[in-house]
Amino acid sequence: MQVTETLNEGLKRGYTITVTAAELDAKVDEKLVEAQPEIEMKGFRKGKVPMALLKKQFGQRLLGEAMQDAVDGAMNKHFEDSGDRPALQPEVKMTNEDWKEGDDVVVALNYEALPEIEAPDFSDIALEKLVVKADDAAVQEALENLAKSAQNFNDKDGAAEEGDQVVIDFLGKIDDEPFDGGKAEDFPLVLGSGQFIPGFEEQLKGVTAGTETTVTVSFPDEYGAAHLAGKEASFDCTIKAVKAPAEAAIDDDLAKQFGAEDLDALKSQITERLEAEYAQASRAVLKRGLLDALDAKVDFDLPPSLVEAESKQIAHQLWHEENKDTAPDDHSHGDIQTTEESDRLARRRVKLGLLLADIGQKAEVTVTDQELTQAVIAQARQYPGQERAFFDFIQKNQQMQQQLRAPIFEDKVVDHLLESVSLTEKEVDKDALQKSVEALEDDA
């Protein structure tokens, strides 16, 4: 077997692999010897069929397997000897397409190698970690929002206004015929909530308890139920009660509605939640600062194929950000061209991705089964009632497992790096933190 270099330009590599006919023949014999003990044939005992007969009977069938094994073996040995790691799946093509039994097999191997990365000194990277405490004003604001979400209503005399709650029975009809889903009793509807189709709530302003009215509206053309989309409907409504919003009280009773023992306990929970949110935002700012520093500090050749693939993906994302009315998986718009911006972002992402992967590998950073399981549980919560099916899907899907592992691995590498840099803490208020978060561009 012979391996000859044909291309060595930057990270691009090309080789010709020649497997001789004699090597193929030996490989077939090897497979036959391995299988011989289990083969039975008329006139011979199990395992006693002569090799010559086996070769005549099965040799042609095994030739293709022998070719594949020989080429795979040559490739594996080449990567082991050279130390090259292909950026993407290598391109392997048989060059003598008119091959016939008895000829040598000649294969062209082409790929882009991952670059050798020299880890820089991180000790001269200086970063600032923003620290925010939950002050009384922030806790009070959160309490007021909770009180609004737990809004109560009291019966009122007089006509319904914006913000009031009307309790209604209604029956919807199209062409004087009731339709499925158009009926309800004792339905509490807050006027101005936008809960019903446009025009419905507006026509209930001014109604009083104990009266009846008919509301006429048209379903939007893009309404989810196709049999109703674009059609005019009338709703016979009985107004059973009109209620005004009660003043929201921030007290122990409110705390108990949210599972706390009393108001002080609820305040403690809010403080912990707010500071956890601040810490998460601060982490994002700190991570971005680290990635920016690494981007400026490190430079190495990037595999063109990886940059091109990443740029195409980014261009697709940017296009959809400008065309929000299309679904992310909608490709009917045709080929989206890459831009200078998508190329710039792609080079940054590929460089940082390769650098973090290399640092993590050298530092022996790993993602444990427990960490992966926690990530799966977090994802499964998005599918209530289908958690078991989601777990089974992840267990059988290696690609999905890798997608869940990747961000965990990256965060662990970031933690590893933060131990090596010069890190100071700076206490700021939530507004300053918010400005720092808003200043983050989606580059990383």
N, C-alpha and C positions, 0 to 999 in steps of 0.2 A: 504494500500500500504506500502510495506516495502523495505528499501534500506539498504543493508549489504555490508560493505567494504570487499573486497577480496584481494586487492593489494595496498600497499603504499610503493613504493621503489624508492627513488629519486624523479623524476617527474612523474613516472608511477603510474597510478591509475586504480583500478579495483573495480567494484561494481556489486552486484546482485540486480535487481529490481523485486519485486514480486507484481503483480497486481492480487488481488483475483477475483474469479468468481463473487462474490457479487458486487464488485466495477465495473466490466465490465457490469453487468446487469443494475446497476444504471446509468452507462454512456449511455447505449442504451436507457433506459427510458428517460433520459434527452434530448437526440436527438429527440426522438419521440414527447415529449411534445413541444419542440421547433418547430417541423414541423407540428404538428397537426392542427393548425388554417388554413393552406393552403391546406390541403389534402381533396380531394373529392373522394367518393366511392359510387358505385351504392347502392341505398337504404338509403343513409345517406346524410344529408346536409353538405355543406362545413364546415369543422372544428368540425363536430359532430361525426366523426367516433370513436368508442370506442377504448381505449388504447389496450385492449386485442387483438382486431382484427388487429390493426396497428402493434402490436408486432409480431403477427403471419405472417402478410404479409411482413413486412419490417425488422423485427428484425435481421434475418440472414445476410441481406445485410449491416446493420449498425454495425454489430459486429466487422468487420475489422477496420472500422473507429474509433470505440470506443477503440479498442486495441491501435491503433496508437496514438490517443489523450491522452490516459492514460499514455502510456510510455513517450511520448513527455512532458506531464505535469510533470511527476516524474523527468525526466532529467532536465527540466528547474528549478524546485524547488531545485534540488540537487545543480546545479551550483550557484543558487542564495544564498542558505544557506551556501555552502562551500566557495564561492568566487573564486573557480577554474575557469580558462579560458583555454579551450583546445587549444593546439598548432595546431592541425589539426582536421579534422572531426572525432568525436568519433566513435569507432567501436561498433555497437549495434547488438547483435545476440540473437535470441530466443533459449534458451537451451533445453526446452521440445518440441522437434520437433514432437513428437507424440501427441501434444495437440489436445483435442477435446472439443466441447462446454460443459461448465460446469466445466472445469478445471481452475486452476489458471494459469496465464501467468508469466513465469520466463524469464527474459532477463538479459544477461551479458553486462555490459557497461565498455569499456576499452578506456583509452585515456592517452595522456601525457599532463600534466598541464604546462602552462607558468609559469616561475619562478617569485617569488617575488623579485623585484629589489630595492635595497636601493640606492637612488641617492647620489653620492659622493659630496664632496665639490669641486667646480670647481675653486675657487678663487686662488688656488696655481698652476694652469696650466698657464705657461708662453709661449706665442706664438709671433712670429714675422711676420708682414705683409710686404711683399716686394712691394715697390712702384717704378714704372718705368715711367719716362717721355719720350715722343717722342722727340728725339734730331734731329738736322738738318740733320745728316747723314741718319737716318732712314726715314725721310720724303723724302729726295732726292732719296733714293733707291726705295721707293714706287712710286715716280714720274717717275723714269726711267722704272720701270716695266709697269706702265700705258702707257707710250709712246711706249714701245715695243708691247703692246697689241693693240694699235691703229696704228699699222704699215701701212704706205702708200708705194706704189710702183710707180716708174716712168719708162716709156718706155726706153729700152736700145738697142743699136746696138750690135750685137754679139750673141754668143751662151749662152744658159741657164746654170746657175751654181747652186750648192747647195745654198738654201736660196732665189733664184730668184722665181718670180711668173710667171707661164706660163698660158695664157688664151687660152683654147682649146675647140673645138667641138670634141666629140668622139662618136663612135658607136661600141658597143661591140657585138661580135658574138661567138657562140659555134657551131662547125661543119658548119661554114659559114651561120648560121641562127641567126639573131638578137634575143636577149632575153630581157625580161622585166627588166627595171631598168638599162639597159646598155647604155643609150643614154643621152647626155646632150649637151647644147650649151653655149658658152661663160662662161665656167667653170673656175674660178680662182683657180689654184692649186700651192701651195708653195712647191717647191722641198725640200724634207727632212722633211716634216711635218708628214709623216706617215699617211696621210689622206686616201690614197688608199691602196689596197692590196699589199703585199710585191712584189717588183720587178717592179711595174708600174712606180713609180717616177724616179727610177734609169735609166730607158730606155729613159727618156725625157731629161736627161742631154746632153747638146751639141746641142739641136735643136735650130733653129732660126725662127723668125717670118716669116709667109708666106709660110711655108713648110708643108709637110704632112709626117706622119710616122705611122708605125704599131707597136703596143706594144703587145707582147704575154706573158701572165702570167697564172698561175694556181691558182684557188681559194683554200684556205686552206681546209683541210679535215673537220675541225670543223666550217666552215663558217656558219653564221646564216641562210642563205637561203639554205634549203636542196637540192633544184633542181640545185644549182650551186656548192655545196661543192665538192671539189676534181677535178673539171673539168677544162680543159685548155680552155682559151678564148683569142681571139685576139681583139684588139681595134684599129680601124682606127681613127687616130687623125689628126686634122687640127690645126696647131699652129697659132693662130690669133695674139698673142702678147707675147713678152718676156719682163719682167719688173724686175728691180733691186730695192731692198729695199731702200727707201729714208731715209735720216738721220732723226732720231726722234727729233723733236723740242719740248722742254718743255717751253711752252708759254701760252698766254691767249687763243689761238685757241685750244690747247690741253685741257685746262680746260673746255672750252665750249662743247667739245665733250663728256665730262663726267658730263654735267649738272651744272657746276659751272659758276659763273659770270665772274671770272677772275682767274689768277694763284694764287693770294693770298687767294682767297676764297677756291680754291681747296686744297691748303696747309693746311688751317684750318680744312677742312673736313678730310683730311688724318690724321692730328694730333689727332683729336677726335677719329677716327676709330682705330688708332694704340693704343692709350691709353685705349680705351675700351677693345681691345684685350689683352693688358698687364694686365688690371685689372681682366679680366676673368681668365687668366693664374695664376695670383697671388692668386686669390680666390681658385683655385684648389689646389695650394700648401698649403695655409692656412688651408683649410678644411682637407687635408690629415694630416697635423700636429695635428689638433684637434682630428681626429679619432685615430691617433697613441697614443696620450696622454690618450684618453678614454680607448683604448684597454689595455694599460699598467696599468691603475688605477683601473679598475673595473673587478670583477670576480664573476660569479654566474653559477649555473648549467644550462646546455643547453638541450633542448628537443632533444633526439637522432634522432627522426624522421625528424626534421627540418634540422639538420646537415647532415644527410644522403642524404636527397633530394637535398640540396644545393651542397653537394660534387659531386653528380652525374651530376648535371648541369654544375658545373665548369669543371669536367673531360671531359665532352662533348665539352665544349668551348676550353679547352686546346688541345684536340685531333684535332679539326678543325684548330687551329692555326698552328699545325704541318703538317696538310694535307689540304693546302689551295685550292687544286683542287677539293674539295668536297663542296657541298652546305651545309649551316648551318642546314637545315632541312632534310639532307640525313641521314637516319638511317640504310642504307643497310650494313654498316660496322659491324653490330652486337652490342653486349653489350660492352660498354666501361667501364673498371674497374676503380674504384676510386683509388687514390694514396695518399701517405702521404702529398704531396703538395696540392691536392684538398681538403683533410680533414682539413689541416691547414687553408687554405683560407676560407673554409666553416665555421669553428668554429668562425673565426674573423667576417665574414659577418653576421652570425646569431646573435652573441653577440651584435655587434654594431647596427644591425637592431632592436633587441628587446629593447636595451637601449634607442635608439633615439625615438622609438615609445612610450616607457614608459615616458620619459622626456616630449615629446610633449603632451601626454595625460594629465599629471599632470599640465603642464603649459597652458593647454587649447589652444594649437596651432591648428588652423583649416585652411583648404584651402577654400577660398571663391569661389562662382560661377564665379565671374569675373576673378579670377586667372585661374580657370579651362578653361574658355572660351578663354582666351589669349593663353593657352597651346594648345588648339584645333586649333585655328587659325594658330599658328606656325606650327603645324603638317600638317594642310590642305594645306599649301603653297607647300608642297612636291608633291602634286597631282594637278597640274594646269589643270583647266577645269573640275575637279571633286570635287571641294570644297564642294558643296552642298551635294553630295552623302556621302562624308566623314563625314560631320557634322551629317547627319541622322544616319550613322552607329555608331558613337560615342554615340549619344543620346540613342540608343537602346541597347548599349552594356555596361553593368555595369562593366565588367572586364576591358575593355579598359579605361573606366573612371578612375578606380582605378589605372591602370598603369600610367596614366597621372598625377593623384593626388600625387602618392607616391614620386617622386623626388621633387615636389614643397613642400610637407610636410617636407621632410628631410632637404631641404635648409632652411626652416623657423625655424626648430628646431636648425640647426647649427647657424643661426643668433641669436637665443635666447641664445644659449650657449656662443657665442662670446661676449655677453654683460656681462658675468659673469667671464670670464677669464682675466688674465693680458695680454694686447695686446699692443705691441709697433710697430712702423713703421720703416722700414729700406729702404732707397733709394738705388737702385742698377741699373746697366745698363741692357739692354735687354739680353745680353749674359749670365749674371749671372742668370737672371730669366729663360732663356731657359734651362740652366743646371739643375736648380731646378726642372723644369717640366720633363725633361728627366730622372731625378733620381727617379721619382715616379714609383713605381711598381704597377701593377694592383692588389692590395690587397683589396682595399676598395670597 
